[in-house]
Amino acid sequence: MASLHIKSFGPIVDSTRIELTPLMVLIGRQSAGKSTFMKVLCFCRWIEKKIMVSTDDIVSQYTHYNRFVKELKLFYRFNDEFFTDDTHLMYDGDNITINYHGVNGNAQILRKKSFAEKRFNTKLCYIPAERNLISAIQNVDKTYKATERDVLFNFIYEWDEAKTPYTSEHPFKLAATGGFSYVNKSGADVLVREDGTETPAFYASSGMQSVMPMDVMANYVTDCVGNNASLSMHERNEISKTDNGHSYRRLEYQSAQLFIEEPEQNLYPESQKLVVLSLVRSLKKALENGSEQSMTVVTTHSPYVMSVVNVLLAASIAKEKELKQTVVSDDCILSSKSISGFYIDENGIFQNIMDSEIPMLSGNDLDGVSEWVDESISKLNEILFA
C-alpha cells in the first residue's frame, strides 16, 4: 500500500507514516497542515504519474539541479520557511519511491523492481478552496495571470477541459439543494433549474459557485477512468512499441485521484451531505472501472462532512456482514477498509481518528464547540431559572 511520511515541513512536525486509502479525511485547525500534507501528496503522485507514462527516462530530471523542490515550491506556493535542515519527505508509491531531506538538496527517486510491468496512467486533479473564482470573476482566464503555472492557474486551465462534455443535451445534475444542473453553453457556465430557468454562474450564490466546479470536475475526472488517456499520437506509438503487451495500462487511465480542499465551503448542511454522497459515488465508479486504486482526499472543518462519512462507514460494515439496510444506496458504499481519517493537532502531529472498536471516525476534535455550548447553556439556565 502506498504511503507518505512528512517530518518538519511547514506546520507539520510529524505526520507519521500515513497509508493511502481510497477515501481519506483530514481535520484540524486552520494552518495545522491539512492542505500542506495534501499538496505534498498530490505533488508526489503527479511526479510518479509523469515518470510512469513517460517514453523517456525522466527520473534524472527530478534528482538533479534541485528541480524537485523548486517545482514543489512554485506550484503549491511554498516559501523557504517551510523547509528546515530536518525536513524529510518519504513517499512510497505504487511504482516509485521518493526521498527528500533538508532545505535545497536533491530528491532521491527510485523505481521499484516491478516498475516496467506495473506502471500505469492515472488522472489527477487538485481542487483548491479558491475554486469559486471560476464563477465569481468574469473572464477569469484573462484576469488571473501568473508568471509561472501554480495550483490555481492549473485548476482554471483544467476547468476548460472538464466542462466540455456537459452541454444542454447532456447536463450534469449538481449535488446541492434546489435542483440545479450545470450546462456549458458555448463556453459560458450556466445553472439550470428543474423548471428550465437559467442563471449564469456569475450571478449564482456563493454556495453554487463553490459546488459547481468541484462537483463537475470530480465527475469528469472519475469518468476518465477506463477511457483513453490524453496522449499525443507520437506518445501512443512509442508506448505501443516498447511496452510488450502492457501498453493499455498507459494508453488508458487506470485510476483517478482527487484532492479537495473544504468540500463544505459556503454550503447548507443538507447540501454538504449531498456533496459527500456525490464525491463517494464518483470515487466508487472510478474504483470499479480502473485496475488501480483511485482515491479522494478531502480536508474539512465540517462536522456534517464527518458525520456523513461515518454513516457511509456504518453502511459498509453492514454490507460486509451481509445485513440488509436501506439507508444508503449501494452506489455510495465502499469497503470499510477504504476509509481513513486523521487529525492534525496544534503541535503538528497526526493522529489516526478511526475508532477500531465501533468503528467510526471520531469527531471530538472537530466539534469541541458543542460541548462548550452544552455546558454554557446549562450554567446560564441555572442562572436564568434559579
VMD Tcl script that draws the C-alpha trace (Angstrom):
set ca {
  {0.00 0.00 0.00}
  {1.33 3.45 -0.94}
  {2.23 5.80 1.91}
  {3.61 9.23 2.76}
  {5.59 10.36 5.80}
  {6.37 14.07 6.32}
  {8.61 15.46 9.06}
  {9.46 19.08 9.90}
  {7.77 20.65 6.89}
  {5.91 23.90 7.46}
  {3.37 23.38 10.27}
  {3.77 19.58 10.10}
  {6.14 18.25 12.77}
  {5.46 14.57 12.13}
  {2.65 13.12 10.03}
  {3.77 9.59 10.92}
  {3.61 7.06 8.08}
  {0.18 7.57 6.50}
  {-1.05 4.68 4.38}
  {-3.17 5.88 1.47}
  {-6.75 4.65 1.31}
  {-9.37 5.39 -1.37}
  {-11.17 7.90 0.90}
  {-9.13 9.99 3.32}
  {-10.45 12.75 5.58}
  {-8.08 15.29 7.17}
  {-9.26 17.55 10.00}
  {-7.57 20.14 12.19}
  {-7.46 23.84 12.96}
  {-6.61 26.49 10.40}
  {-2.93 26.35 9.40}
  {-2.48 22.99 11.14}
  {-1.08 21.41 7.97}
  {-4.05 19.70 6.31}
  {-3.60 21.31 2.90}
  {0.18 21.15 3.26}
  {0.05 17.37 3.59}
  {-2.40 17.06 0.71}
  {-0.32 19.26 -1.59}
  {2.87 17.28 -0.96}
  {0.95 14.05 -1.54}
  {-0.57 15.34 -4.79}
  {2.85 16.50 -5.99}
  {4.45 13.12 -5.28}
  {1.58 11.33 -7.03}
  {1.98 13.66 -10.02}
  {5.73 13.04 -10.22}
  {5.04 9.29 -10.11}
  {2.46 9.60 -12.89}
  {4.86 11.62 -15.02}
  {7.60 9.01 -14.63}
  {5.21 6.10 -15.26}
  {3.76 7.44 -18.53}
  {6.90 8.96 -20.00}
  {8.50 7.29 -23.01}
  {11.86 8.74 -21.92}
  {13.94 8.34 -18.79}
  {12.97 11.48 -16.86}
  {13.91 10.35 -13.34}
  {17.22 12.18 -13.55}
  {15.38 15.43 -14.31}
  {13.95 15.38 -10.79}
  {17.06 14.18 -9.00}
  {19.33 16.99 -10.22}
  {19.51 20.79 -10.09}
  {17.05 20.92 -7.16}
  {14.21 20.58 -9.66}
  {12.01 18.50 -7.34}
  {11.92 21.10 -4.57}
  {11.84 24.06 -6.97}
  {8.69 22.81 -8.68}
  {7.11 21.86 -5.36}
  {7.67 25.41 -4.05}
  {6.49 27.10 -7.22}
  {3.38 25.06 -7.95}
  {2.00 24.97 -4.41}
  {3.29 28.34 -3.21}
  {5.61 27.02 -0.51}
  {8.28 29.50 0.54}
  {11.66 28.79 2.12}
  {10.16 28.98 5.62}
  {8.52 25.59 5.10}
  {11.92 23.90 4.91}
  {14.48 23.23 7.65}
  {17.57 21.07 7.94}
  {15.31 18.41 9.49}
  {12.71 18.42 6.69}
  {12.09 14.88 5.45}
  {9.58 13.75 2.79}
  {9.30 9.99 2.35}
  {6.91 8.80 -0.34}
  {6.47 5.08 -1.01}
  {4.28 4.96 -4.09}
  {2.77 2.31 -6.30}
  {5.83 2.06 -8.54}
  {8.46 4.51 -7.28}
  {9.85 5.86 -4.02}
  {10.80 9.49 -3.34}
  {13.08 10.56 -0.52}
  {13.84 14.22 0.10}
  {15.81 15.65 3.02}
  {16.92 19.13 4.02}
  {16.42 22.60 2.60}
  {17.65 22.77 -1.00}
  {19.01 19.32 -1.73}
  {18.08 16.88 -4.47}
  {15.42 14.22 -4.16}
  {16.29 10.54 -4.43}
  {13.82 8.79 -6.73}
  {13.94 5.05 -7.32}
  {11.81 2.79 -9.49}
  {10.52 -0.40 -7.92}
  {11.53 -3.77 -9.37}
  {8.14 -4.32 -10.99}
  {8.04 -0.81 -12.49}
  {8.19 -1.88 -16.17}
  {5.19 -4.23 -15.94}
  {3.08 -2.38 -13.39}
  {3.35 1.26 -14.39}
  {0.07 2.82 -15.44}
  {-1.66 6.10 -16.26}
  {-3.81 7.98 -13.78}
  {-5.91 11.16 -13.86}
  {-5.15 13.67 -11.09}
  {-6.83 16.89 -10.03}
  {-6.26 19.27 -7.11}
  {-9.43 21.24 -6.35}
  {-8.45 24.32 -4.30}
  {-10.54 26.33 -1.85}
  {-10.40 29.24 -4.33}
  {-12.39 27.25 -6.91}
  {-15.31 29.70 -6.81}
  {-13.12 32.17 -8.75}
  {-14.19 30.17 -11.80}
  {-17.67 31.67 -11.44}
  {-17.15 34.75 -9.28}
  {-14.80 36.55 -11.67}
  {-15.78 37.12 -15.28}
  {-13.13 36.13 -17.84}
  {-11.07 34.65 -15.04}
  {-8.67 33.05 -17.53}
  {-7.76 36.56 -18.71}
  {-7.99 38.22 -15.31}
  {-5.81 35.72 -13.43}
  {-2.31 35.98 -14.84}
  {0.51 34.01 -13.27}
  {4.11 34.44 -14.28}
  {4.51 30.70 -13.67}
  {1.87 27.99 -13.52}
  {0.67 27.29 -9.99}
  {-2.10 25.16 -8.49}
  {-4.82 27.77 -9.01}
  {-3.78 28.58 -12.58}
  {-3.70 24.86 -13.32}
  {-7.24 24.35 -11.99}
  {-8.52 27.21 -14.15}
  {-6.79 25.63 -17.14}
  {-8.24 22.17 -16.40}
  {-11.74 23.60 -15.92}
  {-11.99 24.37 -19.66}
  {-11.30 20.71 -20.38}
  {-13.59 19.33 -17.66}
  {-16.72 21.30 -18.54}
  {-16.71 20.45 -22.25}
  {-18.96 17.33 -22.13}
  {-21.81 18.91 -20.16}
  {-23.91 20.57 -22.86}
  {-27.63 21.35 -23.00}
  {-28.13 17.84 -24.38}
  {-26.04 16.34 -21.56}
  {-26.50 18.49 -18.43}
  {-24.93 17.47 -15.14}
  {-27.16 17.45 -12.05}
  {-25.32 19.15 -9.21}
  {-25.12 17.82 -5.66}
  {-26.89 20.70 -3.92}
  {-30.37 21.61 -2.78}
  {-32.52 23.49 -5.27}
  {-32.45 21.05 -8.17}
  {-29.70 22.77 -10.18}
  {-27.91 21.30 -13.20}
  {-24.75 22.57 -14.86}
  {-24.64 23.32 -18.59}
  {-21.74 24.55 -20.70}
  {-23.27 26.93 -23.25}
  {-20.61 27.72 -25.84}
  {-18.04 28.13 -23.07}
  {-20.32 30.02 -20.67}
  {-21.12 28.39 -17.30}
  {-24.87 28.23 -16.76}
  {-27.01 26.81 -13.95}
  {-30.41 25.44 -14.94}
  {-33.27 24.83 -12.50}
  {-35.73 21.98 -12.86}
  {-38.31 24.37 -14.36}
  {-35.84 25.36 -17.07}
  {-34.90 28.74 -15.61}
  {-31.30 29.61 -16.45}
  {-28.85 31.61 -14.34}
  {-25.29 32.47 -15.41}
  {-22.88 31.09 -12.79}
  {-21.50 34.61 -12.31}
  {-24.81 35.65 -10.71}
  {-25.32 32.47 -8.67}
  {-25.00 32.19 -4.88}
  {-21.57 31.65 -3.31}
  {-22.59 28.10 -2.43}
  {-23.41 27.23 -6.04}
  {-20.23 28.94 -7.23}
  {-18.30 26.67 -4.88}
  {-20.09 23.38 -5.53}
  {-20.35 23.71 -9.31}
  {-16.64 23.43 -10.29}
  {-15.97 20.82 -7.59}
  {-18.85 18.51 -8.50}
  {-18.38 18.83 -12.26}
  {-14.62 18.33 -12.01}
  {-14.92 15.30 -9.74}
  {-17.42 13.65 -12.08}
  {-15.31 14.42 -15.16}
  {-12.05 13.14 -13.67}
  {-13.56 9.88 -12.42}
  {-15.40 9.37 -15.73}
  {-11.98 9.31 -17.45}
  {-11.05 6.01 -15.78}
  {-11.13 3.19 -18.32}
  {-11.01 5.63 -21.25}
  {-8.16 6.82 -23.47}
  {-5.56 8.97 -21.77}
  {-4.55 12.42 -23.01}
  {-1.51 11.49 -25.10}
  {-0.17 12.63 -28.43}
  {-0.10 10.23 -31.35}
  {3.70 10.10 -31.09}
  {3.48 9.15 -27.40}
  {0.90 6.46 -28.18}
  {3.08 4.97 -30.89}
  {6.17 4.99 -28.67}
  {4.30 3.33 -25.78}
  {2.79 0.67 -28.03}
  {6.23 -0.21 -29.45}
  {8.02 -0.60 -26.13}
  {5.51 -1.94 -23.60}
  {5.46 -5.64 -24.57}
  {1.73 -6.16 -24.17}
  {1.28 -3.78 -21.22}
  {0.67 -0.65 -23.30}
  {-3.02 -0.45 -22.41}
  {-2.04 0.44 -18.82}
  {-0.58 3.70 -20.04}
  {-2.85 4.32 -23.01}
  {-5.96 4.26 -20.79}
  {-6.48 5.88 -17.40}
  {-6.42 3.15 -14.75}
  {-7.35 5.33 -11.76}
  {-8.44 8.81 -10.68}
  {-7.04 10.84 -7.80}
  {-8.84 13.86 -6.37}
  {-7.51 16.25 -3.74}
  {-10.23 18.58 -2.46}
  {-10.00 21.48 -0.02}
  {-13.08 22.05 2.14}
  {-15.91 20.50 0.09}
  {-18.40 22.09 2.52}
  {-17.41 25.63 1.56}
  {-20.42 28.03 1.63}
  {-22.90 25.14 1.70}
  {-26.01 24.48 3.80}
  {-25.74 21.22 5.83}
  {-28.16 19.36 3.52}
  {-26.03 20.30 0.52}
  {-22.89 19.20 2.37}
  {-24.46 15.77 2.70}
  {-25.33 15.66 -1.00}
  {-21.80 16.72 -1.95}
  {-20.17 13.96 0.13}
  {-22.50 11.35 -1.37}
  {-21.75 12.63 -4.88}
  {-17.99 12.53 -4.33}
  {-18.12 8.99 -2.93}
  {-20.39 7.91 -5.79}
  {-17.82 9.23 -8.28}
  {-14.98 7.56 -6.37}
  {-16.72 4.18 -6.39}
  {-17.31 4.49 -10.13}
  {-13.58 5.05 -10.67}
  {-12.64 2.14 -8.39}
  {-14.88 -0.19 -10.39}
  {-13.71 0.98 -13.83}
  {-9.95 1.01 -13.20}
  {-7.35 -1.63 -12.47}
  {-5.52 0.55 -9.91}
  {-6.62 2.23 -6.69}
  {-8.43 5.52 -7.15}
  {-8.54 7.92 -4.22}
  {-10.21 11.06 -2.91}
  {-8.56 13.10 -0.16}
  {-10.50 15.92 1.49}
  {-9.68 18.50 4.14}
  {-12.61 19.71 6.21}
  {-13.75 21.75 9.19}
  {-17.31 20.48 8.97}
  {-18.83 18.06 11.50}
  {-21.54 17.38 8.90}
  {-19.00 16.07 6.39}
  {-17.53 13.84 9.08}
  {-20.95 12.59 10.15}
  {-21.93 11.65 6.59}
  {-18.68 9.72 6.15}
  {-19.48 7.84 9.37}
  {-22.92 6.92 8.03}
  {-21.26 5.53 4.89}
  {-18.75 3.65 7.04}
  {-21.55 2.04 9.07}
  {-23.35 1.08 5.86}
  {-20.14 -0.50 4.55}
  {-19.81 -2.64 7.67}
  {-23.46 -3.69 7.45}
  {-22.95 -4.82 3.87}
  {-19.77 -6.74 4.76}
  {-21.73 -8.54 7.48}
  {-24.44 -9.31 4.88}
  {-27.03 -7.36 6.86}
  {-29.88 -5.74 4.96}
  {-30.02 -1.95 5.07}
  {-31.90 0.62 3.01}
  {-30.36 3.77 4.50}
  {-27.54 4.14 1.96}
  {-27.70 3.12 -1.71}
  {-25.13 0.63 -2.98}
  {-23.52 3.16 -5.32}
  {-22.23 5.06 -2.25}
  {-20.90 2.08 -0.30}
  {-17.14 1.45 -0.26}
  {-15.17 -1.19 1.59}
  {-14.82 -0.22 5.26}
  {-11.05 -0.59 4.85}
  {-11.19 2.08 2.14}
  {-11.95 4.87 4.61}
  {-9.46 6.60 6.90}
  {-9.24 9.84 8.84}
  {-6.56 11.86 10.62}
  {-6.50 14.81 12.99}
  {-3.57 17.23 13.00}
  {-3.14 18.69 16.48}
  {-1.79 22.09 17.49}
  {1.73 20.62 17.72}
  {1.75 19.48 14.09}
  {1.38 15.78 14.95}
  {-1.00 13.49 13.04}
  {-3.38 11.25 14.96}
  {-5.43 8.41 13.48}
  {-9.08 9.13 14.39}
  {-10.51 5.77 13.34}
  {-12.05 4.11 16.40}
  {-11.30 0.44 15.84}
  {-13.90 -0.79 18.32}
  {-17.02 0.84 16.86}
  {-15.59 1.60 14.13}
  {-16.13 5.23 13.16}
  {-14.14 8.42 12.68}
  {-14.00 10.40 15.90}
  {-15.22 13.97 15.54}
  {-14.37 15.05 19.08}
  {-11.52 17.27 17.93}
  {-13.66 18.76 15.17}
  {-16.78 19.57 17.15}
  {-15.47 20.62 20.55}
  {-17.68 23.72 20.40}
  {-20.81 21.60 21.04}
  {-19.53 20.59 24.47}
  {-18.84 24.23 25.32}
  {-22.35 25.19 24.14}
  {-23.99 22.48 26.29}
  {-22.04 23.46 29.39}
  {-22.63 27.19 28.85}
  {-26.39 26.78 28.26}
  {-26.67 24.60 31.34}
  {-24.92 27.19 33.55}
  {-26.89 30.08 32.07}
  {-30.19 28.21 32.54}
  {-29.35 27.75 36.21}
  {-28.87 31.49 36.48}
  {-31.94 32.41 34.42}
  {-34.38 29.95 36.04}
  {-33.00 29.54 39.55}
}
mol new
graphics top color blue
foreach p $ca { graphics top sphere $p radius 0.5 }
foreach p [lrange $ca 0 end-1] q [lrange $ca 1 end] { graphics top cylinder $p $q radius 0.2 }
display resetview
